Amino acid sequence: MSYLDLPRLHVFGCFYTDPSTKNNDPKHYLPETKRPAPWQMPRGRHHFKLIGQGAAEAADTSDWRRGCRIMAAIDADGNAVRDSAVVGVPLASTERPCPARIVDLDVYQQSVSTIFGLEVRIGTADGPHLVGRMDPAPLNGAWFEAVQPTRGWEMQYDQGSYGGDSNALGVFQSVLRIASADWTFDDTGVMGQLKRRCLVETVAGVDHYLLAFRFVLDGYRNVEGSIDFCYGRMTGTLGPLLPGDPTETPGARWLEPRPLPKGAPWYVPRFYRAPFRVDARTNRLQVDWSGSVSRAGFAGPPADHLGTITAVAATPNGPVTLGRIRVDQVTYQTQGGISELDLTEQQVGLLAEAPLELWTDTEEIGPKRLFAEPADGLACRTQNRAIRLASEPGAAAAASVHVTRFGKPLAGVRPNLLVVPVHGNTPGATVPPDNPGDTWNAEGALDAMASDTDEQGFATIRLSANRDPGSRTVELDGQVYFVYAWMGARDPAATAEQESQISVLLWQRYAVNAAPEWADIHALMAPYAKLYDAMSDKFDLADKAAFTFYANNPGFGFFTGGQPYQIAGFPQIQSGAIPFYLSLPITDPRYMPVTRDLSPSKVQTIFHYILREQQAIVPSGGDTP
């Protein structure tokens, strides 16, 4: 539960992103679709940025449009500090070596969008600062009904509210890795405490301090015509990553939300799952509701009419009141949407084996119990939730699942697994239900096996293909699966419980072509030329002359500053923008294609074509080599 550990920093502000949505319609992957609908931002570049303080003007100093900054710092003893060297300083992405990218796994699974290559600076370049690179961060909770409707929940919600992605919120969690030379804050005070508390990893002789970073994005405008077009709101928390901590999930206990009452009017709020922790060291209850209470309006405060919310221990001898949980805009902006409640040692002892519940004192918004922890206290949450996997023999991938009971790791148990091929009507699919999705030969092609949990509650899930899964269309490679992990009697597939889900894009088997012709390459490039206008604005991937020019120019030294660079298996290729970007690690924000949906065998085929083309070039003033 590292981001809730002490010391920690709370941040609030603004983000920017411009993903193209032209690839969000399965019908656009049909060869007969020659002119796909532009929809929203057809020329989007999939950039993702955290905007630093002062990037936007706003009269209200608490307005998220003013940019990201540290709103509060909590020291090792749990006290808020008033250190101007920390509180109020900007947080921003550096855009080095280029802006980070945010990319869906597949058209049928747009709820594990992953941020690749985000580098974050806290502080200023010419003052005390830290700079860290974030591990790829998959969306770890997407809620598409996070804003109160202006008409009613049952009146075609999107039209009865704000439209587009303005109704949605997303939760991300990952790790920031800060090289020792990039942490220049003074070793005293809260930043010194944070540095000493962090897990340290040594890579190539350089120490890196590891911070957990969890943040919520909402209030996003993806419809042109607004001053906030492509911008949205961010709130989050950073804390020390500790040994044994999960990196993409809180590793905590979870509250399940009350269902929306049938026929509920517009003002009745909706709720989403919320992580919480009982800290026995400080005797505090910490509830993270930042992504769990519907907003009163676009980028607005939590829903009003919530009444007084009280935490209750549901003991076998009856409910025991623990105290009030604060849910308001001030907490959202300054504390990352995390409310804390001081407990007695006796109350901490009760919660060690009793589920937590949150109740309201008003009947105006329906049943008073708003949240409840499962009675058995079990939580089963996955990591490495977005997987791209080749189906050739020997190809494999791994994810993990963290199993706890009332917040304690559960060792020596094996999670249940369920593999679900995804169709348009599969719960959790992100396209209209009339889309066909996976074909018949997807059934049974993906194997998933779980190990027993270790002492820290982690089980490994190993994934591999037992045969060729085929493809959905000639332009939509492979098949998509949801893999669910759970304990007890729960059925996460019925509700598409994202936090217990692993999504897998399993590519079709493709024999590497060592002597491809342009027709073979054109077939691979044509879908990208059709769907990604931002690339076509630079050059047409499906045009042989343009492809050939950028397959040969410039030399790799242009990109590396003269440093040696080799493509594995193709050391003879020493030039070309296309082979350079195509050979980068998938975690690099410059990787091509930006959607990261080209299988390794197809990439190898492209390298063979480029190598042959380069070897056929006659050097100026010389003979064919």
HELIX and SHEET records of a PDB file:
HELIX    1   1 SER A    2  LEU A    4  5                                   3    
HELIX    2   2 PRO A   26  TYR A   29  5                                   4    
HELIX    3   3 TRP A   64  ARG A   66  5                                   3    
HELIX    4   4 GLY A  164  ASN A  167  5                                   4    
HELIX    5   5 SER A  180  ASP A  182  5                                   3    
HELIX    6   6 GLY A  189  ARG A  197  1                                   9    
HELIX    7   7 GLN A  329  THR A  334  1                                   6    
HELIX    8   8 GLU A  345  LEU A  351  1                                   7    
HELIX    9   9 TRP A  440  ALA A  442  5                                   3    
HELIX   10  10 PRO A  492  THR A  495  1                                   4    
HELIX   11  11 GLN A  498  SER A  500  5                                   3    
HELIX   12  12 TRP A  518  LEU A  531  1                                  14    
HELIX   13  13 ASP A  533  SER A  536  1                                   4    
HELIX   14  14 LYS A  544  ASN A  552  1                                   9    
HELIX   15  15 GLY A  557  THR A  560  1                                   4    
HELIX   16  16 ALA A  577  SER A  583  1                                   7    
HELIX   17  17 PRO A  600  GLN A  615  1                                  16    
SHEET    1   A11 ALA A  80  VAL A  81  0                                        
SHEET    2   A11 ARG A  69  ILE A  74 -1                                        
SHEET    3   A11 ARG A   8  THR A  17 -1                                        
SHEET    4   A11 HIS A  47  ILE A  51 -1                                        
SHEET    5   A11 ALA A 100  VAL A 103 -1                                        
SHEET    6   A11 THR A 114  PHE A 116 -1                                        
SHEET    7   A11 ALA A 137  TRP A 143 -1                                        
SHEET    8   A11 LEU A 169  ALA A 179 -1                                        
SHEET    9   A11 HIS A 129  MET A 134 -1                                        
SHEET   10   A11 GLU A 119  GLY A 123 -1                                        
SHEET   11   A11 LEU A  91  SER A  93 -1                                        
SHEET    1   B 6 ALA A  80  VAL A  81  0                                        
SHEET    2   B 6 ARG A  69  ILE A  74 -1                                        
SHEET    3   B 6 ARG A   8  THR A  17 -1                                        
SHEET    4   B 6 TYR A 231  PRO A 240 -1                                        
SHEET    5   B 6 VAL A 206  ASP A 218 -1                                        
SHEET    6   B 6 LEU A 199  VAL A 203 -1                                        
SHEET    1   C 8 GLY A 318  ILE A 325  0                                        
SHEET    2   C 8 ILE A 309  THR A 315 -1                                        
SHEET    3   C 8 LEU A 356  THR A 360 -1                                        
SHEET    4   C 8 ARG A 369  ALA A 372 -1                                        
SHEET    5   C 8 ARG A 253  PRO A 257 -1                                        
SHEET    6   C 8 ALA A 274  ASP A 279 -1                                        
SHEET    7   C 8 ARG A 284  ASP A 288 -1                                        
SHEET    8   C 8 ILE A 338  ASP A 342 -1                                        
SHEET    1   D 3 LEU A 378  GLN A 383  0                                        
SHEET    2   D 3 ALA A 396  ARG A 405 -1                                        
SHEET    3   D 3 LYS A 408  PRO A 409 -1                                        
SHEET    1   E 4 LEU A 378  GLN A 383  0                                        
SHEET    2   E 4 ALA A 396  ARG A 405 -1                                        
SHEET    3   E 4 PHE A 458  ALA A 465 -1                                        
SHEET    4   E 4 LEU A 446  ALA A 450 -1                                        
SHEET    1   F 4 ALA A 386  LEU A 389  0                                        
SHEET    2   F 4 GLN A 501  LEU A 506  1                                        
SHEET    3   F 4 GLN A 479  TRP A 486 -1                                        
SHEET    4   F 4 ASN A 416  PRO A 421 -1                                        
END                                                                             
